[in-house]
């Protein structure tokens, strides 16, 4: 038979290669929900959301996930074809890297605007400049993307492991006066709530009038514009708006409700404001020393994402007793305000008008404008008018039971009870010491000094996240110290002018940069100049001061929730699935709520008659706290500081994160650029060096700057 004939048998040799496996289909949840990531092209994305991805190598298909570390076990890197010649300077090049610890190829787009090489740069520590503690892309050959490959883009937040891959304008871009002006206006308008809401809370708590609120709002706008210009020029030089931070709100309310201020007669507002000014000035001097002495560079070793995340989240969560209880004073207005902001920022966030996602960017001002207009129409229609009741009569002077029954709705639902707009002047120049000479109390100053450390931790997280979006590389530890030192000097200005809080980097900066995709330093500076001009128009401050309290509370509910979420978003730099990090963050958040509750409830019985509203009760702990030694000042400091949620979260997180063993990648250790390498990199030097050759004068100060 022919089959038995040895000559007819095929000669054994190499088997033909197995065909490549098909692309992995999307998971079941993607099929059900129709999930479809945003791509720069739509050729390989079907209508059902199925996306054709490059096939995975066999080593990655066989890799087993490491559930403890939250990542796939490392496999040897695969060799890649030699890339074609680099593109012409100034052109956009597209390069593909095998993403570490991922199971698919992530294609990154980078701009070759600095005349650098086509390869991805690394910082001086040898780590990738992504700040996640990883080694970034492999240093082997790279290839250009094929035509049929998709370039993965980001939808909203701008964090996909790449660096400013989708930014419209980066740090040093200057597209022209008109685009810069428009983007600067957009940048500040999207952060309107963070700039104006704090004065609307603390001034009424101090017993100030609507005129006082108007003046403080104008002062805050002026100081915010000046300090932003200083910071973008002589601080970190990142496009970060400076202003009143929610970090300072809780300690300010604690000082306002100190026992020595309870029995004051006359103008309580000016007296308490001078006490706040003194405490802020001393704490700001401490922060200045912390930055310019180089101590901040040492503390950077202790501050990592696992520390920053619960600390900032605790700032937002700490105001739960103030938020909705104030909204409840007029539910039909407050709840509508919250629902509108949620609808704009979530359900309508993808709607674009002339290339701008107006609902996502302007969610807060749009929600405020619509609700305010509706409340005005209800007020004019007489919905909140009751026969024989006058909205201008104080509640203590109302005799009629009928009016007493409706006094809350008359006071909180009507929009014509404020006379701030009518009484404010057209032009007013904020000047230092406008409330009088500051009063210095060491116990209050110590409380603010502790808070300035938390403010510095917040700023460190903002520096790192914003540099990944807008700058070429993260700053050096010296640049971070320089930025913290200048923030201290800016807070001294805030104390002298009397804003009621310190001046620091506003946490919402990172979210605004990612959403607006605008990282230009010039746009922020031009917006700061516009803010200074607006502060000189007294009617602007009067208009803002006339926002009804219930709408302020509704906006604060959204802002504080955003602050908590932005804090927790820092965990993206660490291994979020690691049990180590989960336990540390969980303990930090729990004790940040539980320990202050112990201090706030200590010594208060159910029948205790308190002299402050229920939403301010957490801030009178100095009168009844557990520390009751013979040293009254020490008791005040310990009872007040340990009742602050963010302080407890920071202490628990910083101790556990720096004592519990964990790898750098697992902890997500912030990677900063090395000084010597940064001086040799033209892009880093241009990003962070001081203007007008000021840096050369202070080059001998090795621990600050480049």
C-alpha positions, 0 to 999 in steps of 0.5 A, spaced: 500 500 500 502 506 498 501 508 505 506 503 507 511 505 502 516 509 506 518 513 500 511 516 500 511 518 507 512 526 508 519 528 511 518 530 518 520 538 519 517 544 523 510 544 524 506 550 521 505 556 526 498 556 529 494 562 527 493 568 532 487 567 536 481 572 535 480 578 539 477 577 546 470 579 546 467 584 551 465 582 557 458 581 559 457 587 562 459 591 556 454 587 552 448 589 556 450 596 557 453 598 551 459 600 553 463 604 548 470 607 550 471 614 546 476 613 540 480 617 536 477 613 530 471 609 529 473 604 524 474 598 528 468 599 533 462 596 532 455 599 534 454 594 539 460 596 543 465 591 540 472 593 539 477 590 535 484 590 539 491 587 537 491 580 539 495 578 546 501 575 546 501 568 549 505 569 555 500 575 557 494 570 555 497 565 560 499 570 565 495 569 572 493 575 576 496 577 582 490 578 587 493 581 593 497 586 589 491 587 584 495 586 578 497 581 573 504 578 574 510 580 570 512 577 564 518 578 560 517 584 555 516 582 547 521 585 542 518 590 538 520 592 530 525 597 529 521 604 528 521 608 522 525 615 522 522 620 527 517 625 524 519 632 523 520 637 529 513 640 531 509 634 528 505 629 532 508 622 533 504 616 535 508 611 538 505 604 541 508 601 548 506 594 551 503 597 557 506 594 563 501 590 568 496 590 563 493 585 558 492 589 551 497 594 548 495 601 550 497 606 544 499 613 546 500 620 543 505 625 545 507 631 542 514 633 540 514 640 541 520 641 545 525 638 540 526 632 544 527 625 541 522 621 539 522 616 545 519 617 551 523 620 557 524 618 564 525 622 570 532 622 574 530 616 578 529 611 573 522 611 574 517 613 568 514 620 570 507 617 570 508 618 578 505 611 579 512 608 581 513 604 575 518 604 570 514 606 565 515 604 558 520 599 556 527 602 553 527 597 548 525 599 540 519 602 539 514 602 533 509 607 530 502 605 530 499 602 524 493 605 520 488 600 522 490 601 530 486 605 534 489 611 539 485 610 546 483 617 548 480 619 555 473 621 556 472 625 562 478 625 567 484 625 562 487 619 566 489 613 562 496 612 564 498 617 558 501 624 559 497 630 557 495 625 551 489 629 549 490 636 552 488 642 547 493 647 550 499 644 555 503 648 560 507 653 556 502 654 550 500 661 548 495 660 542 493 667 542 490 672 546 482 671 544 483 663 545 487 664 552 482 669 554 476 665 553 479 659 556 481 663 562 474 665 563 472 658 562 477 655 567 475 660 573 467 660 571 468 652 572 471 653 579 466 659 581 463 655 587 470 653 590 472 661 590 465 664 593 462 659 597 466 659 603 465 667 605 458 665 604 458 660 610 463 664 615 461 671 615 454 669 617 457 665 622 461 670 625 455 675 625 456 679 619 451 683 615 450 682 608 454 688 607 460 685 610 459 678 606 459 683 600 466 686 602 469 679 604 467 676 597 470 682 593 477 681 598 477 673 596 476 675 589 482 680 589 487 676 593 485 670 589 487 673 583 494 676 586 496 670 589 495 666 583 499 670 579 505 670 584 504 662 584 504 661 577 510 666 576 514 664 582 511 658 586 510 651 582 509 655 576 503 650 574 496 652 572 493 652 579 488 657 581 490 659 588 484 661 593 480 659 599 480 652 601 475 648 604 481 645 608 481 651 612 473 652 613 472 647 619 478 650 623 475 657 622 468 655 624 471 652 630 475 658 632 469 662 630 465 658 635 470 659 641 467 660 648 470 667 649 466 669 643 459 667 645 458 672 650 460 678 645 456 684 645 457 689 639 460 688 632 462 680 633 464 680 626 470 685 626 473 682 633 472 675 630 475 676 624 481 680 627 482 673 631 482 669 625 487 674 621 492 673 627 492 665 627 492 665 619 498 670 619 502 665 624 500 659 621 502 662 614 509 664 617 510 657 619 508 654 612 513 659 609 518 656 613 516 649 612 517 650 604 523 655 604 527 651 609 527 645 605 523 641 610 518 640 605 523 636 601 524 631 607 516 630 608 515 628 601 518 622 603 512 620 607 506 623 603 504 618 598 497 617 594 495 612 600 496 618 605 493 624 600 487 620 598 483 619 605 486 626 608 483 630 602 476 625 602 475 626 610 475 634 608 469 633 604 466 628 608 467 632 615 461 637 613 455 632 612 452 635 618 452 642 615 450 640 608 443 637 607 440 640 614 441 647 611 438 644 604 432 642 608 430 649 610 427 650 603 426 643 600 423 645 593 429 650 592 435 646 595 433 639 592 432 642 585 438 645 585 442 639 587 438 635 582 440 640 576 447 640 578 447 632 578 443 632 571 448 637 568 455 634 571 453 626 569 447 625 565 448 631 560 456 631 560 457 628 553 453 634 550 458 638 546 456 645 543 462 648 539 466 643 541 465 645 549 462 640 554 458 646 557 454 642 561 460 638 564 464 644 565 459 649 567 454 645 571 455 649 578 453 656 575 448 653 570 444 650 576 445 656 580 442 660 575 436 656 573 434 655 580 435 662 582 431 664 576 425 659 578 426 661 586 425 669 583 419 667 579 416 663 585 417 669 590 414 674 585 408 670 584 407 670 592 408 663 593 412 665 599 408 671 601 403 670 607 398 675 610 400 680 615 408 677 615 414 681 613 420 678 611 424 684 614 422 683 621 427 679 625 424 672 627 425 674 635 420 680 634 414 676 630 408 676 635 403 672 630 403 665 631 401 665 623 407 668 622 411 664 626 409 658 623 412 660 616 418 664 618 422 659 616 420 659 609 419 666 609 427 667 611 430 661 606 425 660 600 425 668 598 430 671 594 429 678 596 431 678 603 438 680 602 440 687 601 447 686 599 446 688 592 443 695 593 447 697 599 454 695 596 458 700 592 460 700 585 467 701 586 471 699 592 478 697 593 480 692 598 486 694 602 490 690 608 488 691 615 481 693 613 478 690 619 483 693 624 489 690 627 490 683 627 489 679 634 494 674 636 492 668 640 497 662 640 492 657 641 488 659 635 495 660 631 497 652 633 490 650 630 492 653 624 499 651 624 496 644 624 491 645 618 497 648 614 500 641 614 494 638 611 493 644 606 501 642 604 499 635 603 493 637 599 497 641 595 502 636 594 497 631 591 495 637 586 502 639 584 503 631 582 496 630 578 496 637 574 504 636 572 502 629 569 496 633 565 500 639 563 507 639 564 513 635 561 515 632 567 513 632 575 517 637 578 523 636 583 522 636 590 525 643 590 520 646 586 515 643 590 518 646 596 518 652 593 511 652 591 509 650 598 513 656 601 510 661 596 503 658 598 505 660 605 507 667 603 500 668 599 496 666 606 500 671 609 497 676 604 490 673 605 491 674 613 493 681 612 487 683 607 482 679 611 479 673 607 477 669 613 481 663 611 488 661 608 490 661 601 492 655 598 491 651 591 484 649 590 483 641 590 478 642 584 484 645 579 486 638 577 478 636 575 478 642 572 484 641 568 482 634 566 475 636 564 477 643 560 483 640 557 486 647 558 493 646 561 496 653 559 499 657 564 498 664 560 490 662 560 490 662 568 494 668 569 490 672 564 484 669 568 487 672 574 488 679 572 480 679 570 479 676 577 482 682 580 478 687 576 472 684 578 474 684 585 474 692 584 467 692 582 463 692 589 456 690 585 460 683 583 461 682 591 454 684 592 451 680 587 454 674 590 453 675 597 445 675 595 445 668 593 440 665 598 443 660 603 439 654 601 442 655 594 449 655 597 448 649 602 445 645 595 452 647 592 456 645 598 453 638 598 455 637 591 462 641 592 464 637 598 462 630 595 466 632 589 472 634 594 471 627 597 471 623 590 477 627 588 481 625 594 480 618 593 482 619 586 489 619 588 489 612 589 489 611 582 497 612 582 497 606 587 495 598 587 488 600 589 486 592 589 492 591 594 489 589 601 494 593 604 492 599 601 484 598 602 485 596 610 489 603 611 484 607 607 478 604 610 481 605 617 483 612 616 476 614 613 473 610 619 477 613 624 476 620 621 469 620 622 469 616 629 474 619 633 472 627 632 465 624 633 467 622 640 470 629 641 464 632 639 459 628 643 463 628 649 460 631 655 453 633 652 447 630 654 440 630 651 438 635 655 443 640 654 441 647 651 446 649 646 447 656 644 449 655 637 445 651 631 445 644 630 449 644 624 454 648 628 455 643 634 461 639 631 465 646 632 464 648 639 468 642 642 473 646 645 467 648 651 466 640 653 472 636 650 475 630 654 482 634 655 481 638 661 487 639 664 489 646 668 492 649 662 486 652 658 490 653 652 493 646 651 486 643 652 483 648 647 488 646 642 488 638 643 480 638 643 480 642 637 485 639 633 483 632 634 476 634 633 478 635 625 476 629 621 482 631 616 487 631 622 485 624 624 485 621 617 492 624 616 495 621 622 492 614 621 494 614 614 501 617 614 503 612 620 500 606 617 503 607 610 510 609 612 510 603 617 506 597 614 511 594 609 509 595 601 513 595 595 513 602 591 509 600 586 504 597 591 504 604 595 504 608 589 510 612 591 510 619 588 516 620 583 519 626 582 524 629 577 531 629 580 534 635 580 541 634 576 537 630 571 532 636 571 537 641 569 539 637 563 532 637 560 530 643 557 523 641 557 523 641 565 527 647 565 523 651 561 517 648 565 519 650 572 525 655 572 523 662 575 522 668 570 526 674 569 533 669 571 531 670 578 533 663 579 540 664 577 540 669 583 538 663 588 542 658 585 546 657 591 539 655 595 540 647 593 534 645 596 529 650 593 527 650 586 531 646 580 
